Amino acid sequence: MDLRAQHRPALFSVEVRTSQWDNMVFWYRNILGLRVLVRVVDDGYALFEAGDTRVAILSRENAGEASGRWSLGFEVTDLEATYIRLREADGNIAEPKTHPEGFRELVTNDPDGNVLRLFAWPTV
């Protein structure tokens, strides 16, 4: 019996470190629309539900610069509504585009400058 097949790791969360924790928590909750699961202000920790996984925002004094080496991709059910919320929060945002494969995508940045790719599948 191969125990590795029975005990495969599951991604629990993606952690984003930031020196502007309050702004990031507000943005991920109110602008992007993620649901807060845990918020511990004294520790500078917030955990958000993101489908079957989670995104954690951690307060760090020296968080460093945003990296172009990675991005967060979110599937959304209503890309137009998400676009409108983002545009109202920051007027400098490009409209979603439709790919030849049929899905629509919007690329934006969170308050720290991290790249987010938001997409929606075509509706039937």
C-alpha positions as CSV (number, residue, x, y, z in Angstrom):
1,M,0.0,0.0,0.0
2,D,1.4,3.4,-1.0
3,L,0.7,5.8,1.9
4,R,1.8,8.8,-0.2
5,A,-1.2,8.4,-2.4
6,Q,-3.5,8.5,0.6
7,H,-1.7,11.5,2.3
8,R,-1.2,14.0,-0.5
9,P,-0.7,17.6,0.7
10,A,-3.6,20.0,0.1
11,L,-2.9,23.7,-0.4
12,F,-4.2,25.4,2.8
13,S,-3.4,29.0,1.9
14,V,-1.3,31.5,0.0
15,E,0.3,34.0,2.3
16,V,0.8,37.6,1.2
17,R,3.1,39.7,3.4
18,T,2.5,43.5,3.5
19,S,3.6,46.6,5.4
20,Q,0.1,48.1,4.8
21,W,-2.0,45.4,6.4
22,D,-5.2,47.6,7.1
23,N,-5.3,48.7,3.4
24,M,-4.8,45.2,2.1
25,V,-7.4,43.6,4.4
26,F,-9.9,46.3,3.4
27,W,-9.2,45.9,-0.3
28,Y,-9.4,42.0,-0.3
29,R,-12.6,42.1,1.7
30,N,-14.5,45.2,0.4
31,I,-13.2,45.6,-3.1
32,L,-12.3,42.1,-4.3
33,G,-15.1,40.6,-2.2
34,L,-13.4,37.8,-0.3
35,R,-15.0,36.5,2.9
36,V,-13.0,36.9,6.1
37,L,-12.6,33.7,8.0
38,V,-10.2,34.9,10.7
39,R,-9.0,38.4,11.6
40,V,-6.5,38.9,14.4
41,V,-5.6,42.6,14.5
42,D,-3.0,42.3,17.3
43,D,-1.0,39.7,15.2
44,G,-1.6,41.4,11.9
45,Y,-3.2,38.3,10.4
46,A,-6.3,37.9,8.2
47,L,-7.4,34.7,6.5
48,F,-9.9,34.9,3.6
49,E,-11.9,32.3,1.9
50,A,-11.0,32.0,-1.8
51,G,-13.0,29.0,-3.2
52,D,-11.5,25.8,-2.0
53,T,-8.3,27.5,-0.7
54,R,-7.5,30.6,1.4
55,V,-5.5,33.8,1.1
56,A,-3.7,35.0,4.2
57,I,-2.6,38.6,4.6
58,L,0.2,39.0,7.1
59,S,1.6,42.3,8.5
60,R,5.3,42.5,8.2
61,E,7.3,45.7,8.7
62,N,9.8,44.9,6.0
63,A,7.5,43.1,3.5
64,G,9.6,44.0,0.5
65,E,8.5,45.0,-3.0
66,A,5.8,43.3,-5.0
67,S,7.3,40.6,-7.2
68,G,6.5,40.0,-10.9
69,R,7.5,36.4,-10.4
70,W,4.0,35.4,-9.2
71,S,0.4,36.4,-9.5
72,L,-2.9,35.4,-7.8
73,G,-5.6,34.0,-10.1
74,F,-9.2,34.2,-9.0
75,E,-12.2,32.8,-10.8
76,V,-15.2,35.1,-10.4
77,T,-18.8,34.5,-11.3
78,D,-19.6,38.1,-12.3
79,L,-16.5,39.7,-13.9
80,E,-18.4,42.9,-14.9
81,A,-19.5,43.5,-11.3
82,T,-16.0,42.9,-10.1
83,Y,-14.7,45.3,-12.7
84,I,-17.1,48.0,-11.6
85,R,-16.1,47.7,-7.9
86,L,-12.4,47.9,-8.9
87,R,-13.0,50.8,-11.2
88,E,-14.9,52.7,-8.5
89,A,-12.0,52.1,-6.0
90,D,-9.3,53.0,-8.5
91,G,-10.3,54.7,-11.8
92,N,-7.1,53.6,-13.5
93,I,-8.1,50.0,-14.5
94,A,-8.3,48.4,-17.9
95,E,-11.5,46.8,-19.1
96,P,-11.8,43.0,-19.1
97,K,-10.8,41.3,-22.4
98,T,-12.3,38.3,-24.0
99,H,-9.8,35.6,-25.1
100,P,-10.2,33.5,-28.2
101,E,-11.0,30.5,-26.0
102,G,-14.1,32.3,-24.7
103,F,-13.1,33.2,-21.1
104,R,-12.9,36.8,-20.0
105,E,-10.0,38.1,-18.0
106,L,-9.1,41.3,-16.0
107,V,-5.6,41.9,-14.8
108,T,-5.1,44.3,-12.0
109,N,-3.0,45.0,-8.9
110,D,-3.7,45.0,-5.2
111,P,-2.7,48.0,-3.0
112,D,0.9,46.5,-2.7
113,G,1.2,46.1,-6.4
114,N,0.9,42.3,-6.5
115,V,-0.6,41.1,-9.8
116,L,-4.1,39.6,-9.7
117,R,-5.7,37.8,-12.7
118,L,-9.5,37.7,-12.4
119,F,-11.4,35.6,-14.9
120,A,-14.8,34.2,-15.7
121,W,-15.9,31.3,-17.9
122,P,-18.4,32.0,-20.7
123,T,-22.0,31.5,-19.6
124,V,-24.1,29.1,-21.6
